[in-house]
Amino acid sequence: MSFDFIPFQEIDGLAVAGLVVVYFMAFFIRGIIGFGSAMPAVLGSAWILPPHDAVLIALLTSVFAQVQLLPQGFRDANWKITKPLIAGTILSVIVGVWIFASLKAAWLTIVLGLILSAAVLIDIAQLTQHMAKVLRLDRFSVAFSLASVAGLMAGIAGAGSNYFLSVYIRWAAPEPRAFRATNIVSSGAMTLWRACVTLAAGLLTIKLAVESLLVMPAVYAGAWAGRKMGERLSAERYFGLFRWLLLAAAVALIWKGATALG
């Protein structure tokens, strides 16, 4: 195994500083509203790094950040819905990672923009809330199907799945402790499974792992600062602006990929 590489050797020092700011802000947002770090991390870093690297570094930082939370999640999660949620992601994540690996950089940039735009629009239009009014949410097939779609989104884009599943999880586990724990376990299991599938596909490298570790101080600093700021701000009001900023960034990413195609 070769270790003769320089982290972030493809970009200059200013771009590295920009990447650190992206991860600080992504986890600052997560500290305020409780979730949502993957989407701004992918959207922001895709302007700095090749799109495949942007998604993979976001995956690895999520693994490093989430693994410490899993013991609490296992203790308090609602396992009646956690099991079908995990089961639903097993095959769809594999398919999503295969699509991710098959796409060329310009096409992946466009697909990232499309998937993440769709995730934000689903949240803005409250489509999952409307679905909840017409579906039997207590059925295994509903949780399994929703998780399958979320797993496909995560496998390709590395983000957006929480927006799709959060309403269902809040319905099925309304008590705050159970809701948070179920989110931790379902998203943590999906992240770890994605990491295993991606590793088996030969997409993860020592270089990407080192680069991910180098941005972890910004991850922890952003999360800490966000939690402190969240004590003074209305998370709901902040989240409204945040969604529109994400949508604008996702649409801009589609434009970037289309421009690269010529």
VEXDREN-2710 file (C-alpha; in Angstrom, 1 decimal):
% VEXDREN-2710
k/r/px/py/pz
1/MET/0.0/0.0/0.0
2/SER/1.4/3.3/-1.1
3/PHE/1.4/6.4/1.2
4/ASP/3.3/8.7/-1.2
5/PHE/0.7/11.4/-1.6
6/ILE/0.1/15.0/-0.4
7/PRO/-3.4/15.6/1.0
8/PHE/-5.5/18.0/-1.2
9/GLN/-2.6/18.1/-3.7
10/GLU/-5.1/18.9/-6.5
11/ILE/-6.2/22.3/-5.0
12/ASP/-4.3/25.3/-3.7
13/GLY/-4.2/26.6/-0.1
14/LEU/-7.0/29.1/-0.6
15/ALA/-9.3/26.3/-1.8
16/VAL/-8.3/24.1/1.2
17/ALA/-9.2/27.0/3.5
18/GLY/-12.6/27.3/1.6
19/LEU/-13.2/23.6/2.2
20/VAL/-12.5/24.0/6.0
21/VAL/-15.1/26.9/6.0
22/VAL/-17.6/24.7/4.1
23/TYR/-17.3/21.9/6.8
24/PHE/-17.4/24.3/9.6
25/MET/-20.6/25.9/8.3
26/ALA/-22.2/22.6/7.4
27/PHE/-21.8/21.3/11.0
28/PHE/-22.6/24.8/12.4
29/ILE/-26.0/24.4/10.7
30/ARG/-26.3/20.9/12.1
31/GLY/-25.6/22.2/15.6
32/ILE/-28.4/24.8/15.3
33/ILE/-31.2/22.7/13.7
34/GLY/-30.1/19.2/14.8
35/PHE/-29.4/17.6/11.3
36/GLY/-28.6/18.5/7.7
37/SER/-24.8/18.6/7.6
38/ALA/-24.4/16.3/4.6
39/MET/-26.2/18.4/2.1
40/PRO/-24.4/21.7/2.6
41/ALA/-21.1/19.7/2.9
42/VAL/-21.6/18.0/-0.5
43/LEU/-23.0/21.2/-2.2
44/GLY/-20.2/23.4/-0.9
45/SER/-17.3/21.0/-1.5
46/ALA/-18.5/20.1/-5.0
47/TRP/-17.4/23.6/-6.1
48/ILE/-13.9/23.0/-4.7
49/LEU/-13.2/19.3/-5.2
50/PRO/-14.0/16.8/-8.0
51/PRO/-17.7/15.7/-7.3
52/HIS/-16.8/12.1/-6.5
53/ASP/-14.3/13.3/-3.9
54/ALA/-16.8/15.7/-2.5
55/VAL/-19.3/13.0/-1.9
56/LEU/-16.7/10.5/-0.5
57/ILE/-15.2/13.0/2.0
58/ALA/-18.6/13.9/3.2
59/LEU/-19.3/10.2/3.7
60/LEU/-16.1/9.6/5.7
61/THR/-16.6/12.7/7.9
62/SER/-20.2/11.5/8.6
63/VAL/-18.8/8.1/9.7
64/PHE/-16.2/9.7/12.0
65/ALA/-18.9/12.1/13.4
66/GLN/-21.7/9.6/13.9
67/VAL/-20.0/6.5/15.2
68/GLN/-19.7/8.0/18.7
69/LEU/-23.4/8.6/18.8
70/LEU/-24.5/5.1/18.0
71/PRO/-24.5/3.7/21.6
72/GLN/-27.0/6.3/22.7
73/GLY/-29.1/5.6/19.6
74/PHE/-29.1/1.8/20.2
75/ARG/-30.4/2.4/23.7
76/ASP/-33.3/4.7/22.9
77/ALA/-34.3/3.9/19.3
78/ASN/-37.8/2.7/18.3
79/TRP/-36.7/-0.7/16.9
80/LYS/-40.1/-1.5/15.5
81/ILE/-39.5/1.1/12.7
82/THR/-35.7/1.1/12.8
83/LYS/-35.6/-2.5/11.5
84/PRO/-37.6/-1.9/8.3
85/LEU/-35.8/1.4/7.7
86/ILE/-32.4/-0.4/7.8
87/ALA/-33.7/-3.3/5.7
88/GLY/-35.0/-0.9/3.0
89/THR/-31.5/0.6/2.5
90/ILE/-29.5/-2.6/2.0
91/LEU/-30.2/-3.1/-1.7
92/SER/-30.9/0.5/-2.7
93/VAL/-27.6/1.8/-1.3
94/ILE/-25.7/-0.8/-3.4
95/VAL/-27.6/0.3/-6.5
96/GLY/-27.0/4.0/-5.6
97/VAL/-23.3/3.5/-5.1
98/TRP/-23.0/1.6/-8.4
99/ILE/-24.7/4.6/-10.2
100/PHE/-22.4/7.0/-8.4
101/ALA/-19.3/5.1/-9.5
102/SER/-20.6/4.8/-13.1
103/LEU/-21.2/8.6/-13.7
104/LYS/-18.5/10.8/-15.1
105/ALA/-17.7/14.0/-13.1
106/ALA/-19.8/16.4/-15.2
107/TRP/-22.9/14.1/-15.2
108/LEU/-22.4/13.4/-11.4
109/THR/-22.4/17.2/-10.8
110/ILE/-25.7/17.5/-12.6
111/VAL/-27.2/14.5/-10.8
112/LEU/-26.1/15.8/-7.5
113/GLY/-27.8/19.1/-8.2
114/LEU/-31.0/17.4/-9.4
115/ILE/-31.3/15.0/-6.4
116/LEU/-30.5/17.6/-3.8
117/SER/-32.9/20.1/-5.5
118/ALA/-35.6/17.4/-5.4
119/ALA/-34.9/16.7/-1.7
120/VAL/-35.2/20.4/-0.7
121/LEU/-38.4/20.9/-2.9
122/ILE/-40.0/17.8/-1.3
123/ASP/-39.3/19.4/2.1
124/ILE/-40.5/22.9/1.1
125/ALA/-43.7/21.6/-0.5
126/GLN/-44.2/19.3/2.6
127/LEU/-44.9/16.3/0.2
128/THR/-44.0/13.8/2.9
129/GLN/-46.6/15.4/5.3
130/HIS/-49.2/15.0/2.5
131/MET/-48.2/11.4/2.0
132/ALA/-48.6/10.8/5.7
133/LYS/-52.3/11.7/5.4
134/VAL/-53.1/9.1/2.7
135/LEU/-50.7/6.2/3.6
136/ARG/-51.0/3.5/6.3
137/LEU/-47.7/4.6/8.0
138/ASP/-47.8/1.7/10.5
139/ARG/-47.3/-0.8/7.6
140/PHE/-43.8/-2.5/7.2
141/SER/-44.0/-1.9/3.5
142/VAL/-44.3/1.9/3.9
143/ALA/-41.2/2.2/6.1
144/PHE/-39.3/-0.2/3.8
145/SER/-40.3/1.7/0.6
146/LEU/-39.4/5.1/2.0
147/ALA/-36.1/3.8/3.2
148/SER/-35.4/2.3/-0.2
149/VAL/-35.8/5.6/-1.9
150/ALA/-33.7/7.4/0.8
151/GLY/-31.0/4.7/0.4
152/LEU/-30.9/5.3/-3.4
153/MET/-30.6/9.0/-2.9
154/ALA/-27.8/8.6/-0.3
155/GLY/-25.9/6.1/-2.5
156/ILE/-25.8/8.5/-5.4
157/ALA/-25.6/11.9/-3.8
158/GLY/-24.5/11.2/-0.3
159/ALA/-27.2/13.5/1.1
160/GLY/-30.9/14.3/1.1
161/SER/-32.1/11.1/2.8
162/ASN/-32.9/12.7/6.1
163/TYR/-35.2/15.2/4.4
164/PHE/-37.2/12.3/3.0
165/LEU/-37.4/10.2/6.1
166/SER/-37.7/12.8/8.9
167/VAL/-41.5/13.2/8.8
168/TYR/-42.1/9.5/8.9
169/ILE/-39.7/9.0/11.8
170/ARG/-41.3/11.9/13.7
171/TRP/-44.7/10.3/13.2
172/ALA/-43.6/6.9/14.3
173/ALA/-41.4/8.1/17.2
174/PRO/-42.8/11.4/18.4
175/GLU/-41.2/11.4/21.8
176/PRO/-38.0/13.6/21.4
177/ARG/-35.5/11.1/22.8
178/ALA/-36.9/8.3/20.7
179/PHE/-37.0/10.5/17.6
180/ARG/-33.4/11.6/18.0
181/ALA/-32.2/8.0/18.7
182/THR/-34.1/6.5/15.8
183/ASN/-32.6/9.1/13.5
184/ILE/-29.2/8.4/14.8
185/VAL/-29.5/4.6/14.3
186/SER/-31.2/4.7/10.9
187/SER/-28.9/7.4/9.4
188/GLY/-25.8/5.9/11.2
189/ALA/-26.6/2.4/9.8
190/MET/-27.1/3.8/6.3
191/THR/-23.9/5.7/6.5
192/LEU/-21.9/2.7/7.7
193/TRP/-23.4/0.5/5.1
194/ARG/-22.6/3.1/2.4
195/ALA/-19.1/3.1/3.6
196/CYS/-18.8/-0.7/3.5
197/VAL/-20.3/-0.8/0.0
198/THR/-18.1/2.1/-1.2
199/LEU/-15.0/0.4/0.3
200/ALA/-15.9/-2.9/-1.4
201/ALA/-16.3/-1.1/-4.7
202/GLY/-12.7/0.2/-4.3
203/LEU/-13.8/3.9/-4.2
204/LEU/-12.3/4.8/-0.8
205/THR/-8.6/5.4/-0.5
206/ILE/-6.1/6.2/2.3
207/LYS/-5.7/9.7/0.7
208/LEU/-9.5/10.4/1.1
209/ALA/-9.4/9.1/4.7
210/VAL/-6.5/11.4/5.6
211/GLU/-8.2/14.4/3.9
212/SER/-11.4/13.6/5.8
213/LEU/-9.5/13.5/9.1
214/LEU/-7.9/16.8/8.3
215/VAL/-11.3/18.6/8.1
216/MET/-12.6/16.9/11.3
217/PRO/-11.4/19.8/13.6
218/ALA/-13.7/22.1/11.5
219/VAL/-16.5/19.6/11.9
220/TYR/-16.3/19.5/15.7
221/ALA/-15.7/23.2/16.0
222/GLY/-18.7/24.0/13.8
223/ALA/-21.0/21.6/15.7
224/TRP/-20.0/23.1/19.0
225/ALA/-20.5/26.7/17.8
226/GLY/-23.8/25.7/16.2
227/ARG/-25.1/24.2/19.5
228/LYS/-24.2/27.4/21.3
229/MET/-25.8/29.6/18.7
230/GLY/-28.9/27.4/18.7
231/GLU/-29.6/28.3/22.3
232/ARG/-30.3/31.9/21.1
233/LEU/-31.9/31.5/17.7
234/SER/-35.2/30.1/16.5
235/ALA/-34.2/27.0/14.7
236/GLU/-37.4/26.9/12.7
237/ARG/-37.0/30.4/11.4
238/TYR/-33.3/29.8/10.6
239/PHE/-34.2/26.6/8.8
240/GLY/-36.6/28.4/6.5
241/LEU/-33.8/30.5/5.0
242/PHE/-31.4/27.6/5.0
243/ARG/-33.7/25.5/2.7
244/TRP/-33.8/28.3/0.1
245/LEU/-30.1/28.7/0.2
246/LEU/-29.6/24.9/-0.3
247/LEU/-32.0/25.0/-3.3
248/ALA/-30.1/27.9/-4.9
249/ALA/-26.8/26.0/-4.4
250/ALA/-28.3/22.8/-5.9
251/VAL/-29.6/24.6/-8.9
252/ALA/-26.2/26.3/-9.4
253/LEU/-24.6/22.9/-9.3
254/ILE/-26.8/21.7/-12.1
255/TRP/-25.6/24.8/-14.1
256/LYS/-22.0/24.0/-13.3
257/GLY/-22.3/20.4/-14.5
258/ALA/-24.2/21.4/-17.7
259/THR/-21.4/24.0/-18.4
260/ALA/-18.7/21.3/-18.0
261/LEU/-20.6/19.1/-20.6
262/GLY/-20.3/22.0/-23.1
END
